[in-house]
Amino acid sequence: MYRCEIRGFPAPVVTLHPGEYYSTGEDLVLSTVLGSCVAVVLFDPEHEIGGLNHFMLPGSVDSARPLLSESARYGMYAMELLINDMMKKGVHKGDLRAKVFGGASLLEYSGGSAGRIPESNIRFTFSYLEGEGIPVLARDVGGSLPRKIFVYPRTGKVLLKRIPRTRLTAVRKEEAGFLREIRTLESGPVVLFGEQGPET
């Protein structure tokens, strides 16, 4: 994650990478590039607080376990982290609205359940939001091209542009490296996020 000034934007831009999340009530722009990953924009229009996460997997792709890891690389935990962070800033969960992006089919998988990563991300995201009672106001998911989004967190406004095929290699390389990192870490401890917080 890094913060910089970009010509044409009225506020500093905070760029998120896979496994990161950010929420704020400041005049900032949040940005991320999405391939197979999914990003969820959450915002409270009344309190003018919003946030963004970026996750690679809904949970353990090769396991029937409900999740979880101690990192926002996983969807369930990424959602919990973002929602809790926004609630600490005064947001009520019932006031949240969502927009969902990503889940393109980019990576060349070796087969098996890993090949369902984009579809699993999309399915998990909408199932989670429905279960939490958070309405989805906009979506742009699936397809075969990566996306870049710019989010105005205080209003929930999102600017989206498709990344041309000439830049597919760079996006694939980043996501493939991130997926390898996840697989390396999956043999570590499992953290369950219960009502009282993380449990090992």
C-alpha positions in Angstrom: 0.0 0.0 0.0 1.3 3.4 -0.8 0.0 7.0 -1.1 0.9 9.4 -3.8 -0.4 12.4 -5.9 -1.7 11.6 -9.4 -2.4 14.3 -11.9 -6.1 14.7 -12.6 -7.3 13.6 -9.1 -8.4 16.2 -6.6 -7.0 14.2 -3.6 -4.1 11.9 -2.8 -4.4 8.4 -4.1 -3.9 5.3 -1.8 -3.1 2.3 -3.9 -3.9 -1.2 -2.5 -2.3 -4.5 -3.4 -3.7 -8.0 -2.9 -4.3 -8.8 0.8 -4.8 -5.2 1.8 -7.7 -3.1 3.0 -8.3 0.6 3.9 -11.1 2.7 5.2 -11.3 6.4 5.7 -13.5 9.5 6.1 -10.9 11.7 4.6 -10.8 13.2 1.1 -8.7 10.5 -0.5 -9.0 8.3 -3.6 -8.5 4.5 -3.1 -7.2 2.5 -6.1 -6.4 -1.1 -7.0 -5.8 -3.3 -10.0 -7.9 -6.5 -10.2 -7.5 -9.6 -12.2 -8.8 -12.8 -10.6 -9.0 -11.1 -7.3 -12.1 -9.3 -6.0 -12.4 -5.9 -4.4 -15.4 -4.8 -2.4 -16.2 -1.2 -1.9 -18.1 -0.5 1.3 -19.4 3.0 2.2 -21.8 4.7 4.5 -23.3 7.7 2.6 -24.7 9.2 5.8 -21.4 9.3 7.7 -19.3 9.8 4.5 -17.0 6.9 5.4 -15.9 4.3 3.0 -13.3 1.6 2.4 -11.9 -1.0 0.0 -10.4 -4.4 0.3 -8.6 -6.7 -2.2 -8.5 -10.5 -1.7 -7.3 -13.4 -3.8 -9.3 -16.3 -2.3 -12.6 -16.8 -0.5 -11.0 -19.3 1.8 -8.9 -22.4 1.4 -9.6 -23.4 -2.2 -8.5 -27.0 -1.6 -10.3 -27.5 1.7 -13.9 -27.8 2.9 -13.0 -25.7 6.0 -14.9 -22.5 6.2 -11.6 -20.6 6.1 -9.4 -18.9 7.6 -6.1 -17.1 7.6 -4.8 -14.3 9.7 -4.4 -12.2 6.5 -6.8 -10.2 4.4 -5.7 -12.3 1.4 -8.8 -14.4 2.2 -12.2 -13.0 1.5 -14.0 -13.7 4.8 -11.3 -12.2 6.9 -10.9 -9.3 4.5 -14.6 -8.5 4.9 -14.4 -8.7 8.7 -11.4 -6.5 8.8 -12.9 -3.8 6.6 -16.3 -3.8 8.3 -14.8 -3.7 11.8 -12.4 -0.9 10.9 -15.3 1.1 9.5 -17.4 0.4 12.6 -14.6 1.8 14.8 -14.9 5.0 12.8 -18.6 5.3 13.7 -20.3 3.4 10.9 -23.3 1.1 11.6 -23.3 -2.1 9.7 -26.9 -1.6 8.7 -26.0 1.7 6.9 -23.4 0.1 4.7 -23.7 -0.2 0.9 -21.5 -2.2 -1.4 -20.0 -2.3 -4.9 -18.2 -5.3 -6.2 -15.4 -5.6 -8.8 -13.0 -8.1 -10.3 -13.0 -11.9 -10.6 -11.7 -12.1 -14.2 -10.3 -15.3 -15.6 -6.6 -14.5 -16.1 -4.4 -17.2 -14.6 -3.5 -20.5 -16.3 -4.1 -23.0 -13.5 -2.9 -26.6 -13.3 -6.4 -27.8 -12.9 -8.5 -29.0 -10.0 -10.3 -26.7 -7.6 -7.7 -23.9 -8.1 -9.2 -23.3 -11.6 -12.4 -22.1 -10.0 -10.8 -19.2 -8.1 -12.5 -16.3 -10.0 -15.9 -18.0 -9.8 -15.4 -18.8 -6.1 -14.4 -15.3 -5.3 -17.5 -13.9 -7.0 -19.9 -16.4 -5.5 -18.4 -15.9 -2.0 -18.6 -12.2 -2.1 -22.3 -12.0 -3.0 -23.2 -14.7 -0.6 -21.4 -12.9 2.2 -23.0 -9.6 1.5 -26.4 -11.1 1.3 -25.9 -12.9 4.6 -24.8 -9.6 6.2 -27.7 -7.7 4.8 -25.5 -5.3 2.9 -27.1 -4.2 -0.4 -25.0 -4.3 -3.6 -25.6 -1.1 -5.6 -23.2 -1.9 -8.5 -21.1 -4.7 -9.8 -18.6 -5.4 -12.6 -17.3 -8.9 -12.3 -16.1 -11.8 -14.4 -14.9 -11.6 -18.0 -11.3 -12.0 -19.2 -9.7 -8.6 -18.8 -8.3 -7.0 -15.6 -9.7 -3.8 -14.2 -8.4 -0.8 -12.4 -10.7 1.1 -10.1 -10.6 4.4 -8.4 -12.8 4.8 -5.4 -14.0 8.0 -3.7 -14.7 6.5 -0.2 -16.8 9.3 1.2 -19.4 9.0 -1.5 -18.9 5.5 -2.9 -18.3 6.8 -6.4 -16.1 4.4 -8.5 -14.3 5.1 -11.7 -13.4 1.9 -13.6 -11.2 1.2 -16.6 -10.4 -2.0 -18.3 -6.7 -2.8 -18.7 -5.7 -3.7 -22.2 -4.5 -7.1 -23.2 -1.0 -5.7 -23.7 -0.7 -5.4 -19.9 -2.1 -8.8 -19.1 1.4 -10.3 -18.4 2.2 -7.9 -15.6 -1.2 -8.5 -13.8 -0.9 -12.3 -14.2 2.7 -12.2 -12.8 1.6 -10.4 -9.7 -1.4 -12.6 -9.1 0.6 -15.8 -9.7 3.2 -14.8 -7.3 0.6 -13.9 -4.7 -1.1 -17.2 -5.2 2.2 -19.1 -4.7 2.7 -17.1 -1.4 -0.7 -18.1 -0.2 -0.2 -21.8 -1.0 3.1 -21.7 1.0 1.4 -20.2 4.0 -1.7 -22.4 3.9 0.2 -25.1 5.8 0.5 -22.7 8.8 -1.9 -22.1 11.7 -5.6 -21.7 11.0 -7.3 -18.7 12.6 -11.1 -18.8 13.0 -12.8 -15.4 13.3 -15.5 -16.0 15.9 -17.9 -13.6 17.7 -15.3 -12.8 20.3 -12.5 -12.2 17.7 -9.8 -14.4 16.3 -9.4 -17.9 17.8 -6.5 -20.3 17.1 
